[in-house]
Amino acid sequence: MILIKLGGSVITDKSEYKRFRKDVVSRLCREIKESGKSVMIVHGAGSFGHVLAKRSELHEGHLRNDQINALAIVSRDVRELNNMVVSELIEAGIPSVSVPTGSCFVMDDGKLIINDTEVISRYVELGIVPVMFGDVVLDRRKGFGICSGDSVMMSLADLFSPEKAVFVSDIDGLYDRDPKTANDAKFISDVNENILSGIPTETTVADVTGGVRAKMRAMLDMCSDGRDCILVNGTEDGRLLSLLKGKDVKCTRARK
């Protein structure tokens, strides 16, 4: 089984509130279907979650009462996005169901707690793909917080031991600087702890989950001797399909 995260940067325009990239998502779903691989899917919140969540500081926990309405709006918006992703998966011939992170699970001081995997496991046994996503989640200590899609990926990797974890983004992989603002940014095909420590933490758009550096941190934490963790560009036609079929493509692999 392959665990795939469709990043918020590739399924939405993160610079514009609630802008869904339907054509891109539709193509990625078709590529997943054509690969013939057994998958579990997670997606990011993108502009359906980060913009308002950052403005209202939902990632900091329950600080004040005026955050409550923002929590409700973000929860609604990311479920709207999830419904669109699930619809594209079904249209591509992949039976899929929504498993809303914030409705099914809780966090404890920012760590996602999945004590009961029966619902997810039973869907998989039936040949149905469960689709989880970055969400506002109740937190036992902070009241609530933001659970990123990367955190969901880490939890699912621990529970289901996928052969690969693939993170689909809007860049070719990891660079030493932001390639969207630095023309001489250098591409990094393999990353380890030492390399990651030298990567800056700045992000160029609203993002309450740490951006690409946090993604690489999650990938390194998910690595094992038997598991590849890969960051690949989903805006390039056919690249995800080629990767899933085992072909060499431009990407960044996380290595212990």
Backbone as CSV, one residue per row, in Angstrom:
resi,resn,N_x,N_y,N_z,CA_x,CA_y,CA_z,C_x,C_y,C_z
1,MET,0.837,-1.198,0.000,0.000,0.000,0.000,0.875,1.252,0.000
2,ILE,0.454,2.250,-0.758,1.170,3.520,-0.835,0.319,4.614,-0.198
3,LEU,0.937,5.386,0.677,0.270,6.500,1.344,0.584,7.770,0.567
4,ILE,-0.450,8.447,0.097,-0.264,9.633,-0.745,-0.883,10.853,-0.082
5,LYS,-0.096,11.931,-0.040,-0.655,13.210,0.403,-0.702,14.172,-0.776
6,LEU,-1.901,14.632,-1.089,-2.088,15.674,-2.084,-2.002,17.013,-1.363
7,GLY,-0.882,17.694,-1.541,-0.625,18.905,-0.775,-1.566,20.043,-1.113
8,GLY,-1.801,20.895,-0.123,-2.670,22.043,-0.324,-2.168,22.975,-1.404
9,SER,-0.847,22.989,-1.627,-0.264,23.880,-2.631,-0.543,23.418,-4.047
10,VAL,-0.876,22.146,-4.223,-1.131,21.624,-5.561,-2.628,21.483,-5.848
11,ILE,-3.445,21.281,-4.821,-4.886,21.123,-5.067,-5.638,22.436,-4.922
12,THR,-4.983,23.466,-4.363,-5.588,24.800,-4.272,-4.542,25.843,-4.640
13,ASP,-5.018,27.048,-4.893,-4.141,28.210,-5.002,-4.066,28.814,-3.603
14,LYS,-2.933,28.610,-2.932,-2.834,28.988,-1.523,-2.786,30.499,-1.297
15,SER,-2.641,31.266,-2.383,-2.611,32.720,-2.232,-4.002,33.336,-2.331
16,GLU,-5.010,32.516,-2.658,-6.362,33.027,-2.844,-7.356,32.174,-2.063
17,TYR,-8.177,32.811,-1.266,-9.123,32.111,-0.393,-10.053,31.196,-1.197
18,LYS,-10.051,29.912,-0.842,-10.952,28.897,-1.397,-10.892,28.808,-2.929
19,ARG,-9.677,28.671,-3.449,-9.511,28.482,-4.901,-9.084,27.035,-5.156
20,PHE,-10.001,26.224,-5.668,-9.780,24.802,-5.921,-9.249,24.597,-7.334
21,ARG,-8.184,23.793,-7.465,-7.609,23.494,-8.776,-8.198,22.185,-9.293
22,LYS,-9.406,22.289,-9.803,-10.152,21.105,-10.216,-9.426,20.308,-11.298
23,ASP,-8.900,20.980,-12.306,-8.240,20.271,-13.410,-7.027,19.484,-12.919
24,VAL,-6.242,20.095,-12.036,-5.054,19.422,-11.509,-5.456,18.212,-10.671
25,VAL,-6.429,18.391,-9.794,-6.870,17.293,-8.927,-7.450,16.157,-9.762
26,SER,-8.233,16.495,-10.758,-8.822,15.479,-11.633,-7.735,14.652,-12.301
27,ARG,-6.708,15.327,-12.821,-5.600,14.604,-13.472,-4.840,13.727,-12.487
28,LEU,-4.555,14.250,-11.300,-3.825,13.453,-10.303,-4.614,12.213,-9.906
29,CYS,-5.924,12.354,-9.781,-6.765,11.200,-9.442,-6.710,10.155,-10.558
30,ARG,-6.720,10.604,-11.803,-6.625,9.665,-12.918,-5.272,8.959,-12.929
31,GLU,-4.208,9.685,-12.577,-2.877,9.078,-12.525,-2.803,8.018,-11.421
32,ILE,-3.411,8.310,-10.281,-3.441,7.325,-9.198,-4.200,6.080,-9.649
33,LYS,-5.328,6.282,-10.303,-6.114,5.155,-10.796,-5.325,4.333,-11.810
34,GLU,-4.674,5.000,-12.751,-3.931,4.311,-13.809,-2.742,3.530,-13.258
35,SER,-2.206,3.960,-12.131,-1.052,3.260,-11.556,-1.414,1.862,-11.090
36,GLY,-2.685,1.650,-10.758,-3.131,0.349,-10.283,-2.707,0.030,-8.861
37,LYS,-2.169,1.010,-8.146,-1.664,0.783,-6.798,-2.777,0.895,-5.751
38,SER,-2.630,0.129,-4.684,-3.486,0.275,-3.521,-2.999,1.485,-2.729
39,VAL,-3.902,2.409,-2.420,-3.474,3.654,-1.788,-4.380,4.028,-0.618
40,MET,-3.841,4.855,0.254,-4.622,5.641,1.204,-4.268,7.089,0.914
41,ILE,-5.238,7.994,1.041,-5.027,9.371,0.614,-5.312,10.355,1.739
42,VAL,-4.411,11.329,1.834,-4.547,12.468,2.739,-4.408,13.708,1.869
43,HIS,-5.085,14.788,2.216,-4.827,16.028,1.487,-4.709,17.201,2.445
44,GLY,-4.028,18.231,1.979,-3.858,19.432,2.768,-5.083,20.328,2.699
45,ALA,-5.074,21.370,3.517,-6.197,22.304,3.554,-6.022,23.447,2.576
46,GLY,-4.776,23.779,2.239,-4.518,24.848,1.292,-5.236,26.130,1.652
47,SER,-5.745,26.817,0.627,-6.392,28.110,0.852,-7.780,27.980,1.466
48,PHE,-8.259,26.747,1.636,-9.531,26.540,2.324,-9.349,26.544,3.844
49,GLY,-8.107,26.438,4.302,-7.870,26.376,5.735,-6.867,27.381,6.261
50,HIS,-5.734,27.530,5.561,-4.625,28.294,6.121,-4.904,29.782,6.277
51,VAL,-5.619,30.377,5.330,-5.795,31.826,5.341,-6.514,32.281,6.602
52,LEU,-7.688,31.762,6.838,-8.470,32.167,8.011,-7.879,31.613,9.304
53,ALA,-7.322,30.401,9.246,-6.726,29.808,10.450,-5.561,30.653,10.954
54,LYS,-4.755,31.158,10.016,-3.617,31.990,10.414,-4.091,33.322,10.976
55,ARG,-5.066,33.927,10.310,-5.584,35.221,10.750,-6.171,35.123,12.158
56,SER,-6.796,34.004,12.475,-7.459,33.826,13.774,-6.600,33.082,14.789
57,GLU,-5.365,32.730,14.404,-4.412,32.058,15.292,-4.962,30.740,15.853
58,LEU,-5.685,30.002,15.019,-6.250,28.737,15.495,-5.161,27.733,15.839
59,HIS,-4.002,27.847,15.207,-2.899,26.924,15.487,-2.310,27.126,16.882
60,GLU,-2.631,28.254,17.516,-2.116,28.527,18.865,-3.014,27.957,19.955
61,GLY,-4.170,27.412,19.591,-5.102,26.903,20.584,-6.144,27.940,20.957
62,HIS,-6.938,27.619,21.974,-8.044,28.490,22.390,-7.500,29.647,23.220
63,LEU,-7.369,30.810,22.581,-6.842,31.992,23.249,-7.938,32.967,23.647
64,ARG,-8.990,33.018,22.836,-10.063,33.996,23.069,-11.337,33.501,22.382
65,ASN,-12.459,34.027,22.798,-13.746,33.530,22.323,-14.048,33.886,20.874
66,ASP,-13.411,34.960,20.338,-13.715,35.319,18.956,-13.098,34.326,17.954
67,GLN,-12.340,33.342,18.459,-11.811,32.303,17.573,-12.866,31.238,17.246
68,ILE,-13.905,31.152,18.050,-14.860,30.052,17.918,-15.568,30.067,16.566
69,ASN,-16.006,31.248,16.140,-16.683,31.325,14.849,-15.726,30.984,13.718
70,ALA,-14.459,31.422,13.846,-13.455,31.097,12.824,-13.225,29.593,12.759
71,LEU,-13.203,28.936,13.922,-13.055,27.473,13.961,-14.171,26.802,13.161
72,ALA,-15.393,27.260,13.378,-16.532,26.668,12.676,-16.430,26.889,11.169
73,ILE,-16.001,28.085,10.770,-15.888,28.390,9.343,-14.803,27.548,8.682
74,VAL,-13.626,27.448,9.341,-12.535,26.650,8.771,-12.940,25.183,8.671
75,SER,-13.606,24.680,9.701,-14.081,23.293,9.659,-15.016,23.068,8.478
76,ARG,-15.924,24.009,8.273,-16.834,23.911,7.120,-16.068,23.955,5.802
77,ASP,-15.116,24.889,5.710,-14.404,25.090,4.441,-13.552,23.880,4.050
78,VAL,-12.846,23.287,5.030,-11.988,22.149,4.670,-12.822,20.913,4.337
79,ARG,-14.014,20.814,4.894,-14.905,19.718,4.500,-15.457,19.939,3.092
80,GLU,-15.662,21.186,2.741,-16.058,21.500,1.364,-14.961,21.066,0.396
81,LEU,-13.718,21.380,0.741,-12.585,20.957,-0.091,-12.496,19.438,-0.160
82,ASN,-12.665,18.791,0.973,-12.587,17.331,1.016,-13.651,16.694,0.128
83,ASN,-14.852,17.242,0.161,-15.920,16.710,-0.690,-15.555,16.812,-2.164
84,MET,-14.888,17.902,-2.553,-14.488,18.068,-3.946,-13.392,17.066,-4.327
85,VAL,-12.446,16.837,-3.415,-11.392,15.857,-3.687,-11.988,14.452,-3.812
86,VAL,-12.860,14.094,-2.876,-13.498,12.771,-2.924,-14.303,12.618,-4.211
87,SER,-14.989,13.662,-4.631,-15.763,13.605,-5.870,-14.871,13.331,-7.072
88,GLU,-13.686,13.961,-7.109,-12.762,13.740,-8.223,-12.199,12.316,-8.197
89,LEU,-11.951,11.781,-7.019,-11.480,10.405,-6.899,-12.531,9.427,-7.420
90,ILE,-13.768,9.641,-7.010,-14.852,8.763,-7.462,-15.031,8.873,-8.976
91,GLU,-14.951,10.091,-9.499,-15.076,10.304,-10.942,-13.974,9.568,-11.709
92,ALA,-12.792,9.456,-11.083,-11.672,8.754,-11.714,-11.778,7.239,-11.576
93,GLY,-12.800,6.770,-10.857,-12.987,5.333,-10.697,-12.377,4.762,-9.440
94,ILE,-12.109,5.634,-8.451,-11.538,5.202,-7.182,-12.607,5.368,-6.099
95,PRO,-13.255,4.300,-5.644,-14.252,4.423,-4.571,-13.605,5.019,-3.320
96,SER,-14.122,6.123,-2.837,-13.489,6.859,-1.743,-14.545,7.401,-0.789
97,VAL,-14.163,7.540,0.472,-15.048,8.140,1.467,-14.260,9.125,2.328
98,SER,-14.949,10.134,2.794,-14.339,11.117,3.681,-14.241,10.572,5.103
99,VAL,-13.076,10.736,5.712,-12.895,10.449,7.138,-12.359,11.744,7.767
100,PRO,-13.256,12.651,8.200,-12.829,13.963,8.697,-11.997,13.846,9.979
101,THR,-10.802,14.352,9.919,-9.876,14.227,11.051,-10.461,14.836,12.321
102,GLY,-11.017,16.052,12.207,-11.520,16.745,13.387,-12.815,16.192,13.936
103,SER,-13.523,15.391,13.145,-14.769,14.790,13.615,-14.553,13.405,14.214
104,CYS,-13.445,12.769,13.856,-13.197,11.384,14.270,-12.152,11.245,15.366
105,PHE,-11.247,12.231,15.485,-10.101,12.077,16.379,-9.847,13.358,17.171
106,VAL,-8.956,13.276,18.153,-8.552,14.436,18.940,-7.030,14.526,18.950
107,MET,-6.539,15.644,19.473,-5.106,15.809,19.681,-4.828,15.973,21.175
108,ASP,-3.582,15.747,21.527,-3.128,15.985,22.898,-1.869,16.831,22.813
109,ASP,-2.005,18.131,23.103,-0.905,19.086,22.995,-0.280,19.063,21.604
110,GLY,-1.136,19.021,20.599,-0.676,19.091,19.218,-0.407,17.763,18.546
111,LYS,-0.434,16.658,19.289,-0.176,15.340,18.707,-1.496,14.631,18.422
112,LEU,-1.666,14.198,17.175,-2.891,13.513,16.786,-2.983,12.152,17.457
113,ILE,-4.160,11.853,18.024,-4.382,10.580,18.707,-5.381,9.747,17.900
114,ILE,-4.922,8.613,17.375,-5.810,7.682,16.673,-5.762,6.362,17.434
115,ASN,-6.664,6.211,18.384,-6.675,5.003,19.214,-7.447,3.851,18.572
116,ASP,-8.382,4.191,17.708,-9.243,3.172,17.113,-9.167,3.286,15.589
117,THR,-8.612,2.276,14.943,-8.441,2.300,13.487,-9.498,1.457,12.766
118,GLU,-10.506,0.981,13.499,-11.453,0.033,12.904,-12.159,0.612,11.674
119,VAL,-12.627,1.857,11.765,-13.356,2.444,10.639,-12.462,2.508,9.400
120,ILE,-11.243,3.022,9.572,-10.324,3.128,8.435,-10.010,1.750,7.879
121,SER,-9.703,0.805,8.748,-9.325,-0.543,8.310,-10.456,-1.242,7.566
122,ARG,-11.679,-1.072,8.041,-12.809,-1.739,7.392,-13.079,-1.159,5.998
123,TYR,-12.916,0.143,5.841,-13.047,0.718,4.503,-12.002,0.118,3.562
124,VAL,-10.756,0.022,4.043,-9.682,-0.529,3.217,-9.992,-1.971,2.830
125,GLU,-10.479,-2.752,3.786,-10.826,-4.151,3.516,-11.902,-4.272,2.439
126,LEU,-12.796,-3.284,2.375,-13.861,-3.288,1.379,-13.402,-2.778,0.013
127,GLY,-12.154,-2.305,-0.055,-11.661,-1.744,-1.300,-12.045,-0.297,-1.496
128,ILE,-12.363,0.378,-0.399,-12.724,1.798,-0.434,-11.578,2.610,0.159
129,VAL,-11.210,3.696,-0.509,-10.092,4.522,-0.060,-10.573,5.555,0.963
130,PRO,-10.087,5.498,2.209,-10.415,6.552,3.179,-9.596,7.798,2.867
131,VAL,-10.247,8.943,2.925,-9.570,10.201,2.604,-9.625,11.118,3.821
132,MET,-8.473,11.323,4.446,-8.357,12.228,5.582,-7.703,13.520,5.121
133,PHE,-7.688,14.538,5.991,-7.200,15.840,5.552,-6.777,16.700,6.739
134,GLY,-5.999,17.738,6.430,-5.643,18.721,7.440,-6.886,19.420,7.939
135,ASP,-6.980,19.619,9.267,-8.262,20.027,9.837,-8.054,20.748,11.166
136,VAL,-9.084,21.449,11.607,-9.135,21.942,12.989,-9.579,20.772,13.858
137,VAL,-8.786,20.468,14.891,-9.052,19.288,15.717,-9.086,19.702,17.188
138,LEU,-10.016,19.146,17.936,-10.071,19.408,19.372,-8.813,18.882,20.042
139,ASP,-8.309,19.650,21.009,-7.066,19.304,21.682,-7.318,19.224,23.192
140,ARG,-6.886,18.137,23.807,-7.159,17.898,25.227,-6.550,18.973,26.118
141,ARG,-5.454,19.582,25.698,-4.783,20.567,26.543,-5.001,22.006,26.074
142,LYS,-5.033,22.206,24.747,-5.111,23.561,24.206,-6.521,23.963,23.777
143,GLY,-7.476,23.052,23.914,-8.833,23.342,23.492,-9.072,22.897,22.060
144,PHE,-8.227,23.395,21.160,-8.244,22.974,19.769,-6.924,23.383,19.132
145,GLY,-6.718,22.946,17.921,-5.496,23.297,17.200,-5.621,22.854,15.759
146,ILE,-4.577,23.117,14.988,-4.538,22.708,13.592,-3.737,21.419,13.473
147,CYS,-4.357,20.406,12.894,-3.655,19.161,12.585,-3.346,19.175,11.095
148,SER,-2.087,19.228,10.746,-1.704,19.288,9.337,-1.891,17.936,8.659
149,GLY,-1.999,17.966,7.346,-2.036,16.723,6.586,-0.776,15.906,6.781
150,ASP,0.365,16.588,6.999,1.618,15.867,7.249,1.553,15.086,8.562
151,SER,0.921,15.666,9.578,0.756,14.961,10.852,-0.136,13.737,10.682
152,VAL,-1.179,13.881,9.864,-2.038,12.729,9.569,-1.238,11.646,8.874
153,MET,-0.395,12.040,7.931,0.457,11.080,7.219,1.351,10.312,8.194
154,MET,1.939,11.012,9.142,2.825,10.362,10.108,2.062,9.340,10.941
155,SER,0.869,9.709,11.374,0.071,8.782,12.189,-0.322,7.548,11.375
156,LEU,-0.760,7.742,10.150,-1.169,6.622,9.313,0.018,5.729,8.957
157,ALA,1.182,6.316,8.771,2.375,5.523,8.478,2.726,4.612,9.647
158,ASP,2.592,5.142,10.857,2.860,4.326,12.046,1.859,3.184,12.178
159,LEU,0.606,3.451,11.820,-0.455,2.476,12.037,-0.544,1.421,10.937
160,PHE,-0.231,1.798,9.689,-0.489,0.903,8.568,0.767,0.484,7.791
161,SER,1.932,1.016,8.159,3.218,0.613,7.564,3.184,0.529,6.034
162,PRO,2.919,1.650,5.343,2.915,1.635,3.880,4.309,1.381,3.320
163,GLU,4.370,0.865,2.098,5.666,0.629,1.472,6.323,1.937,1.054
164,LYS,5.499,2.935,0.696,5.993,4.251,0.333,5.066,5.313,0.893
165,ALA,5.628,6.500,1.136,4.833,7.676,1.475,5.199,8.761,0.474
166,VAL,4.224,9.197,-0.297,4.467,10.151,-1.370,3.761,11.469,-1.049
167,PHE,4.537,12.539,-1.032,4.012,13.879,-0.779,3.983,14.628,-2.104
168,VAL,2.789,14.970,-2.573,2.628,15.644,-3.863,2.504,17.141,-3.623
169,SER,3.425,17.911,-4.209,3.458,19.354,-3.982,3.456,20.082,-5.322
170,ASP,3.730,21.403,-5.276,3.761,22.194,-6.507,5.181,22.574,-6.894
171,ILE,6.169,21.929,-6.290,7.576,22.130,-6.646,8.216,20.773,-6.902
172,ASP,9.366,20.782,-7.581,10.021,19.533,-7.969,10.537,18.738,-6.775
173,GLY,10.735,19.411,-5.671,11.275,18.767,-4.482,11.826,19.830,-3.559
174,LEU,12.823,19.486,-2.788,13.412,20.418,-1.826,14.530,21.231,-2.482
175,TYR,14.551,22.514,-2.171,15.615,23.410,-2.614,16.266,24.041,-1.380
176,ASP,17.466,24.569,-1.577,18.139,25.213,-0.447,17.516,26.559,-0.106
177,ARG,16.745,27.107,-1.072,15.969,28.323,-0.855,14.675,28.204,-1.643
178,ASP,13.772,29.126,-1.430,12.494,29.088,-2.124,12.717,29.322,-3.619
179,PRO,12.458,28.323,-4.469,12.698,28.483,-5.911,11.751,29.476,-6.575
180,LYS,10.668,29.829,-5.878,9.719,30.786,-6.445,10.206,32.219,-6.306
181,THR,11.175,32.445,-5.410,11.691,33.798,-5.196,13.189,33.913,-5.448
182,ALA,13.890,32.774,-5.507,15.347,32.787,-5.731,15.672,31.989,-6.999
183,ASN,16.096,32.692,-8.040,16.374,32.041,-9.322,17.537,31.064,-9.260
184,ASP,18.451,31.283,-8.315,19.628,30.413,-8.220,19.480,29.367,-7.117
185,ALA,18.248,29.094,-6.699,18.022,28.063,-5.677,18.514,26.714,-6.195
186,LYS,19.158,25.948,-5.340,19.747,24.662,-5.735,18.828,23.504,-5.325
187,PHE,18.623,22.593,-6.277,17.761,21.441,-6.041,18.492,20.388,-5.214
188,ILE,17.764,19.755,-4.284,18.329,18.718,-3.425,17.546,17.429,-3.671
189,SER,18.204,16.428,-4.259,17.514,15.183,-4.614,17.416,14.216,-3.442
190,ASP,18.352,14.296,-2.514,18.332,13.446,-1.323,18.563,14.313,-0.102
191,VAL,17.742,14.131,0.926,17.869,14.963,2.117,18.019,14.078,3.351
192,ASN,18.879,14.523,4.269,19.024,13.861,5.569,18.984,14.936,6.651
193,GLU,19.238,14.541,7.876,19.146,15.477,9.002,20.076,16.678,8.831
194,ASN,21.318,16.436,8.422,22.290,17.512,8.303,21.891,18.519,7.231
195,ILE,21.426,18.010,6.102,21.007,18.904,5.018,19.809,19.734,5.441
196,LEU,18.841,19.094,6.092,17.628,19.806,6.489,17.920,20.932,7.461
197,SER,18.890,20.743,8.323,19.205,21.762,9.328,19.666,23.071,8.696
198,GLY,20.119,23.016,7.439,20.580,24.226,6.768,19.546,24.897,5.894
199,ILE,18.321,24.361,5.881,17.261,24.926,5.043,16.493,25.988,5.824
200,PRO,16.304,27.199,5.259,15.569,28.253,5.976,14.106,27.895,6.167
201,THR,13.467,28.537,7.129,12.090,28.190,7.500,11.048,29.126,6.902
202,GLU,11.466,30.142,6.138,10.504,31.122,5.640,9.523,30.489,4.658
203,THR,8.299,30.977,4.666,7.312,30.603,3.661,6.798,31.875,3.005
204,THR,6.277,31.760,1.784,5.878,32.936,1.023,4.376,33.166,1.031
205,VAL,3.595,32.195,1.519,2.143,32.357,1.568,1.660,31.956,2.952
206,ALA,0.393,32.245,3.224,-0.173,31.903,4.532,-0.109,30.401,4.760
207,ASP,0.566,29.972,5.814,0.688,28.547,6.108,0.925,28.396,7.602
208,VAL,0.004,27.720,8.295,0.112,27.573,9.742,0.710,26.216,10.120
209,THR,1.254,25.489,9.152,1.781,24.155,9.445,3.259,24.017,9.120
210,GLY,3.951,25.123,8.832,5.395,25.080,8.742,5.993,25.004,7.359
211,GLY,5.181,24.861,6.316,5.708,24.869,4.965,6.528,23.644,4.607
212,VAL,7.386,23.797,3.583,8.107,22.649,3.029,9.116,22.080,4.019
213,ARG,9.689,22.922,4.869,10.667,22.408,5.837,10.011,21.460,6.835
214,ALA,8.814,21.821,7.299,8.087,20.935,8.205,7.697,19.648,7.501
215,LYS,7.405,19.748,6.196,7.082,18.553,5.422,8.278,17.597,5.380
216,MET,9.479,18.155,5.133,10.676,17.313,5.095,10.985,16.718,6.467
217,ARG,10.684,17.489,7.516,10.866,16.977,8.877,9.980,15.755,9.092
218,ALA,8.732,15.867,8.651,7.805,14.737,8.774,8.283,13.555,7.944
219,MET,8.788,13.822,6.747,9.267,12.749,5.881,10.437,12.002,6.514
220,LEU,11.370,12.740,7.097,12.505,12.094,7.757,12.047,11.246,8.936
221,ASP,11.069,11.756,9.681,10.550,11.000,10.819,9.830,9.730,10.376
222,MET,9.295,9.735,9.161,8.555,8.580,8.654,9.450,7.542,7.985
223,CYS,10.684,7.902,7.710,11.582,6.993,6.985,11.895,5.740,7.793
224,SER,12.091,4.655,7.069,12.574,3.420,7.674,13.357,2.668,6.609
225,ASP,14.002,1.581,6.996,14.793,0.822,6.031,13.942,0.314,4.879
226,GLY,12.676,0.039,5.148,11.829,-0.520,4.107,10.852,0.464,3.503
227,ARG,10.989,1.746,3.805,10.013,2.722,3.337,10.674,3.959,2.746
228,ASP,10.343,4.267,1.495,10.756,5.509,0.867,9.765,6.603,1.219
229,CYS,10.262,7.826,1.437,9.421,9.002,1.600,9.844,10.010,0.540
230,ILE,8.922,10.392,-0.320,9.263,11.112,-1.540,8.411,12.371,-1.683
231,LEU,9.054,13.470,-2.084,8.367,14.718,-2.415,8.433,14.901,-3.928
232,VAL,7.268,15.037,-4.582,7.227,15.080,-6.048,6.290,16.194,-6.506
233,ASN,6.551,16.707,-7.695,5.765,17.809,-8.252,4.519,17.278,-8.944
234,GLY,3.356,17.612,-8.406,2.103,17.151,-8.984,1.561,18.050,-10.076
235,THR,2.201,19.200,-10.327,1.745,20.068,-11.403,2.279,19.627,-12.757
236,GLU,3.252,18.699,-12.758,3.809,18.176,-13.999,3.023,16.949,-14.441
237,ASP,2.450,17.002,-15.632,1.648,15.899,-16.142,2.426,14.584,-16.145
238,GLY,1.839,13.561,-15.550,2.408,12.219,-15.607,3.505,11.919,-14.622
239,ARG,3.965,12.918,-13.885,5.105,12.654,-12.991,4.710,11.760,-11.822
240,LEU,3.546,12.006,-11.235,3.097,11.149,-10.139,2.881,9.730,-10.640
241,LEU,2.266,9.581,-11.799,2.039,8.248,-12.376,3.358,7.513,-12.585
242,SER,4.340,8.192,-13.159,5.646,7.560,-13.397,6.288,7.125,-12.086
243,LEU,6.192,7.982,-11.067,6.758,7.639,-9.766,6.075,6.408,-9.192
244,LEU,4.747,6.376,-9.240,4.004,5.247,-8.684,4.308,3.948,-9.426
245,LYS,4.671,4.053,-10.699,5.015,2.873,-11.485,6.479,2.462,-11.317
246,GLY,7.213,3.211,-10.480,8.594,2.837,-10.186,9.625,3.422,-11.111
247,LYS,9.246,4.391,-11.953,10.197,5.005,-12.871,10.969,6.115,-12.166
248,ASP,12.144,6.438,-12.705,12.954,7.523,-12.160,12.378,8.860,-12.599
249,VAL,12.071,9.721,-11.652,11.570,11.055,-11.947,12.297,12.053,-11.055
250,LYS,12.221,13.312,-11.407,12.796,14.343,-10.570,11.978,14.465,-9.302
251,CYS,12.612,14.294,-8.173,11.925,14.318,-6.877,12.984,14.412,-5.785
252,THR,12.530,14.590,-4.563,13.426,14.571,-3.403,13.051,13.387,-2.519
253,ARG,14.048,12.590,-2.183,13.835,11.438,-1.298,14.456,11.730,0.060
254,ALA,13.702,11.456,1.096,14.200,11.616,2.463,14.881,10.339,2.892
255,ARG,16.072,10.471,3.458,16.858,9.309,3.891,17.373,9.534,5.305
256,LYS,17.333,8.485,6.088,17.868,8.567,7.446,19.369,8.838,7.396
